Amino acid sequence: MKKLYTLLLFVFIVIAAITEQGCDILNNLFLDQPLKQTIKTEGSSNDIKEIKTFSLSDYDAFDDNIENIVGITYMSAAYFTETYSDSLTGKNIIVTLYAGFDDSGPVVWSVTIPFGQASDYVKKPYKIKLTPDEIAEFNRYLADYEKNDTYTAELKVESVNDDDGPPYSLTGRIEIIVQMEMKP
């Protein structure tokens, strides 16, 4: 009989431990949200650039969960080339993220991507590597997501050229992955 009580006690403890650990998973929910921006640059000068403004509230996952969001943090970013004028070459692609409605706001981060041929980042994206300070700065803006909802992305191509001459064009896509922590 004593063995039966010991066995029942052991089963009870195991079930209680599993139940307790199973509930801990529901303390926080995390959702990775890609912020995708496609920017078409065109021009006849040596450098071509364009900006595009976007808001976190433009994305359904953010807008649908705004009342449950506990915090937002930066995870990663990448650059892709989507289309380009034939035989386009250049020196660098510069991707800059500004806080606010245009490129006069504070720079959150800026990255120079080595560029040779326009096709360099069509099939294999360039992984944007931010410094710890840039990540901290971006996370500072994201932490105050209700006030800092709007950002401006700039795509600039330096020293562009192609066999046919101007006008030059390059369409690039910037993808920023942020993680939203939400109440269950």
C-alpha positions as CSV (number, residue, x, y, z in Angstrom):
1,M,0.0,0.0,0.0
2,K,2.9,2.3,0.8
3,K,4.3,1.7,-2.7
4,L,0.9,2.6,-4.2
5,Y,0.9,6.0,-2.3
6,T,4.5,6.7,-3.3
7,L,3.6,5.9,-7.0
8,L,0.5,8.1,-6.9
9,L,2.5,10.9,-5.2
10,F,5.1,10.6,-7.9
11,V,2.5,10.7,-10.7
12,F,0.9,13.8,-9.1
13,I,4.2,15.6,-8.9
14,V,5.1,14.8,-12.5
15,I,1.7,16.0,-13.7
16,A,1.9,19.2,-11.6
17,A,5.4,19.9,-12.9
18,I,4.3,19.4,-16.6
19,T,1.3,21.6,-16.1
20,E,3.3,24.4,-14.4
21,Q,5.9,24.3,-17.1
22,G,3.3,24.2,-19.9
23,C,1.7,27.4,-18.6
24,D,5.0,29.4,-18.6
25,I,5.1,29.3,-22.3
26,L,2.0,31.5,-22.4
27,N,3.6,34.4,-20.4
28,N,4.8,36.1,-23.6
29,L,4.0,35.7,-27.3
30,F,6.5,36.7,-29.9
31,L,5.7,37.6,-33.6
32,D,8.4,38.3,-36.1
33,Q,7.2,41.1,-38.5
34,P,9.0,41.8,-41.8
35,L,8.9,45.5,-42.8
36,K,9.3,45.3,-46.6
37,Q,9.9,48.4,-48.6
38,T,10.4,48.4,-52.4
39,I,12.1,51.6,-53.7
40,K,12.6,52.4,-57.4
41,T,15.5,54.8,-58.0
42,E,15.8,56.5,-61.4
43,G,17.8,59.3,-62.9
44,S,20.4,60.6,-65.3
45,S,23.0,61.9,-62.9
46,N,26.1,60.1,-61.5
47,D,24.2,59.2,-58.3
48,I,20.6,58.2,-58.2
49,K,18.4,58.0,-55.1
50,E,14.8,57.8,-53.8
51,I,13.1,57.7,-50.5
52,K,10.0,55.9,-49.3
53,T,8.1,56.7,-46.1
54,F,6.3,53.9,-44.2
55,S,4.6,53.5,-40.8
56,L,4.5,50.5,-38.5
57,S,0.7,50.8,-38.6
58,D,0.8,50.1,-42.3
59,Y,1.3,46.4,-41.4
60,D,-1.7,44.4,-40.4
61,A,0.1,42.3,-37.8
62,F,1.1,45.6,-36.0
63,D,-2.2,47.4,-36.4
64,D,-4.3,44.3,-35.4
65,N,-2.3,43.8,-32.2
66,I,-1.4,47.3,-31.1
67,E,-3.3,47.1,-27.8
68,N,-1.4,43.8,-26.9
69,I,2.1,44.9,-27.8
70,V,4.5,44.9,-24.9
71,G,7.6,45.9,-26.9
72,I,9.3,45.8,-30.3
73,T,12.9,44.9,-31.1
74,Y,15.1,44.8,-34.2
75,M,16.1,41.3,-35.4
76,S,17.8,41.6,-38.8
77,A,17.7,43.4,-42.2
78,A,18.6,42.6,-45.8
79,Y,18.8,44.3,-49.2
80,F,17.6,42.7,-52.5
81,T,17.8,44.0,-56.0
82,E,14.5,43.5,-57.9
83,T,14.9,45.1,-61.3
84,Y,17.6,47.3,-63.0
85,S,18.5,48.8,-66.3
86,D,20.6,46.6,-68.6
87,S,24.3,46.3,-67.8
88,L,23.9,48.7,-64.8
89,T,27.1,49.1,-62.7
90,G,28.0,51.3,-59.8
91,K,30.3,51.8,-56.8
92,N,28.1,51.5,-53.7
93,I,24.5,51.2,-52.7
94,I,23.7,53.2,-49.5
95,V,20.7,52.2,-47.5
96,T,19.6,54.7,-44.8
97,L,16.8,54.6,-42.4
98,Y,15.5,57.9,-40.9
99,A,13.0,58.4,-38.1
100,G,10.1,60.5,-39.3
101,F,8.2,61.5,-42.4
102,D,11.2,62.3,-44.7
103,D,15.0,62.3,-45.0
104,S,15.4,65.4,-42.8
105,G,14.7,63.3,-39.6
106,P,17.4,61.8,-37.5
107,V,19.4,58.9,-39.0
108,V,18.6,55.7,-37.3
109,W,21.2,53.7,-39.3
110,S,23.0,53.9,-42.6
111,V,24.8,51.0,-44.4
112,T,27.1,51.1,-47.4
113,I,26.7,48.0,-49.6
114,P,29.5,47.2,-52.0
115,F,28.1,47.2,-55.6
116,G,29.6,46.1,-58.8
117,Q,26.9,44.6,-61.1
118,A,23.2,45.3,-60.6
119,S,22.6,41.5,-60.5
120,D,24.8,41.1,-57.4
121,Y,21.9,40.9,-55.0
122,V,19.1,39.5,-57.1
123,K,19.2,35.9,-56.1
124,K,21.3,36.3,-52.9
125,P,20.4,39.2,-50.7
126,Y,22.9,41.3,-48.9
127,K,22.6,40.8,-45.1
128,I,22.7,44.3,-43.5
129,K,25.0,44.3,-40.5
130,L,24.3,47.0,-38.0
131,T,26.7,48.0,-35.3
132,P,25.7,47.5,-31.6
133,D,25.2,51.3,-31.4
134,E,22.9,51.3,-34.4
135,I,20.9,48.4,-33.1
136,A,20.5,50.2,-29.7
137,E,19.4,53.4,-31.4
138,F,16.9,51.6,-33.6
139,N,15.6,49.7,-30.6
140,R,15.3,53.0,-28.7
141,Y,12.9,54.3,-31.4
142,L,11.0,51.0,-31.6
143,A,10.5,50.9,-27.8
144,D,8.5,54.1,-28.2
145,Y,6.5,52.7,-31.1
146,E,3.4,54.8,-30.3
147,K,5.4,58.1,-30.9
148,N,7.9,56.7,-33.4
149,D,5.6,54.9,-35.8
150,T,6.9,56.5,-39.1
151,Y,10.2,55.9,-40.8
152,T,11.8,56.9,-44.1
153,A,14.0,54.5,-46.1
154,E,16.4,55.9,-48.6
155,L,18.1,53.9,-51.4
156,K,21.1,55.7,-53.1
157,V,23.3,54.2,-55.8
158,E,26.7,55.9,-56.3
159,S,28.6,56.3,-59.6
160,V,26.1,54.5,-61.8
161,N,26.7,53.7,-65.4
162,D,25.5,51.3,-68.1
163,D,26.3,50.6,-71.7
164,D,23.2,52.5,-73.0
165,G,23.8,55.6,-70.9
166,P,21.1,57.4,-68.9
167,P,18.5,57.2,-67.7
168,Y,19.5,54.7,-65.1
169,S,17.2,52.7,-62.9
170,L,17.4,50.2,-60.0
171,T,14.6,48.9,-57.9
172,G,15.7,47.5,-54.5
173,R,13.8,46.0,-51.6
174,I,14.8,46.6,-48.0
175,E,13.5,44.1,-45.5
176,I,13.7,44.8,-41.8
177,I,12.6,42.1,-39.4
178,V,11.3,43.3,-36.0
179,Q,10.0,41.1,-33.2
180,M,6.8,42.1,-31.4
181,E,6.4,40.9,-27.9
182,M,2.7,40.6,-27.0
183,K,0.5,39.8,-24.0
184,P,-1.2,36.4,-24.4
